[in-house]
Amino acid sequence: MQNKWHWYVYIIECLDGTYYTGMTWNISNRLDQHISKLGSKYTAKHGVKKLAYYEEHDNLENARMREIQIKDWSQSKKLKLISGEWKKEW
């Protein structure tokens, strides 16, 4: 039986109230990297408050497209996604 990879698009709320959007196949390890300041320059500079949102994708290409889409959104639109007001646009 073949293992099926799952990819995650996630949003981290930073200590200064900004949001970082990323993508990974192992969300808990990636979050640990961000917390230890090894995940990205952005989260190293702004700090990590919490994992605010994530969604699962069955393939890398869909996850990559979704990450790009969310990164382009305004903060208010990201907040609506996080709160559940904005349904997954897919």
PAKE-763875 format. One record per atom (N, C-alpha, C): residue number from 1; atom name; x, y, z. Coordinates in pm, whole numbers. Example, Ala and Ser with C-alpha at 12.3 -4.5 7.8 and 13.67 -1.06 7.14 Angstrom:
! PAKE-763875
(site 1,N,(1319,-569,780));
(site 1,CA,(1230,-450,780));
(site 1,C,(1320,-330,780));
(site 2,N,(1285,-225,708));
(site 2,CA,(1367,-106,714));
(site 2,C,(1290,3,787));
! end
This chain:
! PAKE-763875
(site 1,N,(83,-118,0));
(site 1,CA,(0,0,0));
(site 1,C,(88,125,0));
(site 2,N,(52,219,-83));
(site 2,CA,(130,340,-98));
(site 2,C,(83,448,-1));
(site 3,N,(179,513,67));
(site 3,CA,(143,624,155));
(site 3,C,(102,745,73));
(site 4,N,(0,814,119));
(site 4,CA,(-45,934,50));
(site 4,C,(-1,1056,130));
(site 5,N,(73,1144,67));
(site 5,CA,(119,1266,132));
(site 5,C,(5,1364,146));
(site 6,N,(7,1435,253));
(site 6,CA,(-88,1544,274));
(site 6,C,(-8,1671,297));
(site 7,N,(-55,1777,242));
(site 7,CA,(10,1907,256));
(site 7,C,(-83,2000,330));
(site 8,N,(-25,2088,406));
(site 8,CA,(-102,2181,488));
(site 8,C,(-64,2325,455));
(site 9,N,(-164,2407,442));
(site 9,CA,(-146,2552,432));
(site 9,C,(-190,2605,569));
(site 10,N,(-107,2691,626));
(site 10,CA,(-134,2736,762));
(site 10,C,(-113,2886,776));
(site 11,N,(-176,2941,878));
(site 11,CA,(-158,3082,912));
(site 11,C,(-116,3088,1058));
(site 12,N,(-6,3158,1082));
(site 12,CA,(43,3182,1218));
(site 12,C,(11,3326,1256));
(site 13,N,(-44,3342,1375));
(site 13,CA,(-59,3477,1429));
(site 13,C,(70,3512,1501));
(site 14,N,(128,3624,1464));
(site 14,CA,(254,3668,1525));
(site 14,C,(226,3754,1648));
(site 15,N,(328,3773,1730));
(site 15,CA,(314,3848,1854));
(site 15,C,(271,3993,1831));
(site 16,N,(306,4049,1716));
(site 16,CA,(270,4188,1686));
(site 16,C,(135,4202,1615));
(site 17,N,(60,4092,1604));
(site 17,CA,(-73,4096,1543));
(site 17,C,(-75,4075,1393));
(site 18,N,(41,4056,1331));
(site 18,CA,(46,4027,1189));
(site 18,C,(29,3876,1169));
(site 19,N,(16,3837,1042));
(site 19,CA,(-5,3697,1010));
(site 19,C,(97,3649,907));
(site 20,N,(141,3525,927));
(site 20,CA,(235,3461,835));
(site 20,C,(164,3339,777));
(site 21,N,(168,3325,645));
(site 21,CA,(107,3210,577));
(site 21,C,(217,3123,519));
(site 22,N,(205,2994,541));
(site 22,CA,(305,2901,489));
(site 22,C,(243,2768,449));
(site 23,N,(331,2676,409));
(site 23,CA,(287,2545,361));
(site 23,C,(388,2441,408));
(site 24,N,(341,2324,444));
(site 24,CA,(429,2216,490));
(site 24,C,(361,2082,476));
(site 25,N,(438,1976,489));
(site 25,CA,(380,1841,494));
(site 25,C,(373,1791,639));
(site 26,N,(442,1859,731));
(site 26,CA,(441,1820,872));
(site 26,C,(419,1944,957));
(site 27,N,(296,1970,989));
(site 27,CA,(259,2096,1053));
(site 27,C,(317,2112,1193));
(site 28,N,(323,2007,1272));
(site 28,CA,(375,2022,1408));
(site 28,C,(525,2052,1407));
(site 29,N,(601,1984,1321));
(site 29,CA,(744,2014,1310));
(site 29,C,(769,2154,1258));
(site 30,N,(689,2195,1160));
(site 30,CA,(707,2328,1103));
(site 30,C,(675,2436,1207));
(site 31,N,(571,2415,1286));
(site 31,CA,(537,2512,1391));
(site 31,C,(650,2520,1493));
(site 32,N,(707,2407,1531));
(site 32,CA,(822,2406,1622));
(site 32,C,(939,2485,1564));
(site 33,N,(962,2473,1433));
(site 33,CA,(1068,2549,1368));
(site 33,C,(1041,2699,1378));
(site 34,N,(917,2739,1354));
(site 34,CA,(882,2882,1365));
(site 34,C,(902,2931,1509));
(site 35,N,(858,2855,1605));
(site 35,CA,(870,2895,1745));
(site 35,C,(1017,2910,1785));
(site 36,N,(1102,2821,1734));
(site 36,CA,(1245,2827,1767));
(site 36,C,(1323,2925,1678));
(site 37,N,(1250,3003,1598));
(site 37,CA,(1307,3108,1510));
(site 37,C,(1386,3052,1393));
(site 38,N,(1360,2927,1356));
(site 38,CA,(1426,2865,1243));
(site 38,C,(1332,2845,1124));
(site 39,N,(1205,2884,1140));
(site 39,CA,(1105,2859,1036));
(site 39,C,(1109,2956,922));
(site 40,N,(1124,3084,951));
(site 40,CA,(1131,3187,848));
(site 40,C,(1187,3314,910));
(site 41,N,(1240,3400,826));
(site 41,CA,(1290,3529,875));
(site 41,C,(1176,3611,933));
(site 42,N,(1057,3600,870));
(site 42,CA,(943,3680,915));
(site 42,C,(901,3644,1056));
(site 43,N,(881,3515,1083));
(site 43,CA,(837,3475,1217));
(site 43,C,(949,3489,1320));
(site 44,N,(1074,3480,1276));
(site 44,CA,(1186,3504,1369));
(site 44,C,(1184,3649,1415));
(site 45,N,(1149,3740,1325));
(site 45,CA,(1146,3883,1358));
(site 45,C,(1021,3922,1436));
(site 46,N,(905,3867,1398));
(site 46,CA,(777,3908,1455));
(site 46,C,(729,3820,1570));
(site 47,N,(792,3706,1592));
(site 47,CA,(752,3615,1699));
(site 47,C,(627,3537,1666));
(site 48,N,(606,3428,1735));
(site 48,CA,(491,3341,1712));
(site 48,C,(400,3345,1834));
(site 49,N,(275,3383,1812));
(site 49,CA,(175,3378,1918));
(site 49,C,(105,3243,1917));
(site 50,N,(54,3204,1798));
(site 50,CA,(-17,3075,1790));
(site 50,C,(-40,3036,1644));
(site 51,N,(-69,2909,1625));
(site 51,CA,(-119,2861,1497));
(site 51,C,(-265,2901,1491));
(site 52,N,(-299,2989,1399));
(site 52,CA,(-435,3044,1394));
(site 52,C,(-527,2965,1303));
(site 53,N,(-471,2898,1202));
(site 53,CA,(-555,2831,1102));
(site 53,C,(-471,2733,1022));
(site 54,N,(-532,2624,979));
(site 54,CA,(-468,2538,880));
(site 54,C,(-573,2460,803));
(site 55,N,(-536,2418,685));
(site 55,CA,(-622,2334,602));
(site 55,C,(-535,2232,531));
(site 56,N,(-593,2117,504));
(site 56,CA,(-521,2005,444));
(site 56,C,(-551,1995,296));
(site 57,N,(-447,1959,219));
(site 57,CA,(-461,1938,74));
(site 57,C,(-399,1804,37));
(site 58,N,(-456,1742,-65));
(site 58,CA,(-409,1610,-107));
(site 58,C,(-286,1613,-195));
(site 59,N,(-253,1730,-251));
(site 59,CA,(-134,1735,-335));
(site 59,C,(-62,1868,-322));
(site 60,N,(65,1864,-354));
(site 60,CA,(153,1979,-339));
(site 60,C,(106,2098,-422));
(site 61,N,(66,2074,-545));
(site 61,CA,(30,2185,-634));
(site 61,C,(-92,2262,-581));
(site 62,N,(-194,2191,-533));
(site 62,CA,(-311,2260,-477));
(site 62,C,(-273,2340,-353));
(site 63,N,(-188,2283,-269));
(site 63,CA,(-145,2353,-149));
(site 63,C,(-66,2478,-186));
(site 64,N,(22,2467,-282));
(site 64,CA,(103,2581,-325));
(site 64,C,(15,2692,-381));
(site 65,N,(-83,2656,-463));
(site 65,CA,(-174,2756,-519));
(site 65,C,(-255,2825,-409));
(site 66,N,(-299,2747,-312));
(site 66,CA,(-377,2803,-201));
(site 66,C,(-292,2896,-115));
(site 67,N,(-168,2857,-88));
(site 67,CA,(-78,2942,-11));
(site 67,C,(-60,3077,-80));
(site 68,N,(-35,3076,-209));
(site 68,CA,(-19,3199,-287));
(site 68,C,(-146,3284,-280));
(site 69,N,(-262,3219,-293));
(site 69,CA,(-389,3290,-287));
(site 69,C,(-407,3361,-153));
(site 70,N,(-386,3289,-44));
(site 70,CA,(-405,3347,90));
(site 70,C,(-303,3457,117));
(site 71,N,(-180,3439,74));
(site 71,CA,(-77,3542,96));
(site 71,C,(-115,3674,30));
(site 72,N,(-193,3666,-74));
(site 72,CA,(-234,3786,-148));
(site 72,C,(-352,3858,-83));
(site 73,N,(-416,3794,13));
(site 73,CA,(-534,3852,78));
(site 73,C,(-497,3961,177));
(site 74,N,(-594,4048,202));
(site 74,CA,(-580,4149,307));
(site 74,C,(-588,4080,444));
(site 75,N,(-544,4152,547));
(site 75,CA,(-551,4097,682));
(site 75,C,(-696,4071,722));
(site 76,N,(-787,4159,682));
(site 76,CA,(-928,4140,721));
(site 76,C,(-986,4013,657));
(site 77,N,(-947,3984,535));
(site 77,CA,(-996,3862,470));
(site 77,C,(-937,3738,537));
(site 78,N,(-809,3745,577));
(site 78,CA,(-748,3634,650));
(site 78,C,(-819,3612,784));
(site 79,N,(-854,3721,851));
(site 79,CA,(-927,3710,978));
(site 79,C,(-1062,3642,959));
(site 80,N,(-1129,3671,849));
(site 80,CA,(-1258,3606,821));
(site 80,C,(-1239,3457,797));
(site 81,N,(-1132,3419,730));
(site 81,CA,(-1102,3277,708));
(site 81,C,(-1074,3209,841));
(site 82,N,(-992,3272,924));
(site 82,CA,(-956,3216,1054));
(site 82,C,(-1079,3199,1142));
(site 83,N,(-1170,3296,1142));
(site 83,CA,(-1288,3292,1228));
(site 83,C,(-1398,3201,1173));
(site 84,N,(-1385,3160,1047));
(site 84,CA,(-1487,3074,988));
(site 84,C,(-1593,3150,911));
(site 85,N,(-1585,3283,910));
(site 85,CA,(-1681,3363,833));
(site 85,C,(-1665,3342,684));
(site 86,N,(-1541,3325,641));
(site 86,CA,(-1510,3308,499));
(site 86,C,(-1488,3161,474));
(site 87,N,(-1569,3101,393));
(site 87,CA,(-1556,2958,364));
(site 87,C,(-1441,2934,267));
(site 88,N,(-1386,2817,275));
(site 88,CA,(-1274,2780,189));
(site 88,C,(-1312,2803,45));
(site 89,N,(-1237,2889,-21));
(site 89,CA,(-1262,2927,-160));
(site 89,C,(-1189,2830,-251));
(site 90,N,(-1254,2727,-293));
(site 90,CA,(-1186,2625,-372));
(site 90,C,(-1276,2561,-472));
! end
